[in-house]
Amino acid sequence: MDTILIHNIWTVASLAVFLGIVWWAYAPSHRERFERDARMVFDEPEQPADDGGARQ
């Protein structure tokens, strides 16, 4: 195989993977799940930091 052909195949495969990831991230069917996951941090109750019993 010619080196240029291998580079072309690699470029097309990389573009296909990139477009697949973009489609997956922005697909309307995933929107609700991503929004729920983004709010998860704020839904957890705050707990005081554990300083390992050290007192000043």
Secondary structure, DSSP 8 states (H G I E B T S, - for coil): --HHHHHHHHHHHHHHHHHHHHHHHH-GGGHHHHHHHHHHHHHS-------TT---
